[in-house]
Amino acid sequence: MATSTGLWCAGDIISQQIEGKPVWDAKRTAWTGIYGGFLVGPLGHWWYQSLERMVSSRFTKGTLSFVLTKVIADEIVFGPIHVVGFFAWNTWAEEGTWGAIKKKVHQDFWSTYLAELAVWPGFQTINFWKVPVQHQLLVVNLASLIDSTFLCWVGQQEDWTRILRPLDSSSSSSSSSSNIKALDTGPSEDASKT
């Protein structure tokens, strides 16, 4: 629990630095640490132990079927619970209303879950394949420093996916063509007059 608490607190502190907060929000960090230490830590411990028992009853440990079944179950079951749980916990801590929680989950669940799917399946494949079950949560906790930073940052954004969207096509195409033209022709006539 202490490791999870510390790493989730650190993730929130890093997120606040990325957000450019002029003053550290200790209350937000405390709520994030409680989520990591008292919810994710114990739930993760139970989940990895249970997952190991369930999957090893059907597949030989260490086989491709064993590892892939664990990865798929982790991403389909634990992944969504984790993302929704984080948004619900932190939104409740900050705003305290079900309406705000529903809005945040509705707004950011799918984009955040899909972003998590870009990282966790590969990471968990190695974790479930090479790391003994009693150490899998520790390995995940270490990677969670990056994940908690990401989730804390997303939790503070109105629409975090806007950074993924291309610029308005009309302004970016004219800007791009101007830049390319300037590279091809050298300085403009106006620039040569100075």
ABEGO torsion letter per residue (X at the ends): XAAAAAAAAAAAAAAAAAAGBABBBAAAAAAAAAAAAAAAAAAAAAAAAAAAAAAAAABBBGBAAAAAAAAAAAAAAAAAAAAAAAAAAAAAAAAGBAAAAAAAAAAAAAAAAAAAAAAAAAAAAAAAAABBAAAAAAAAAAAAAAAAAAAAAAAABABAAAAABBBBAAAAAAAAAAAAAAAAAEBBAAAAAX
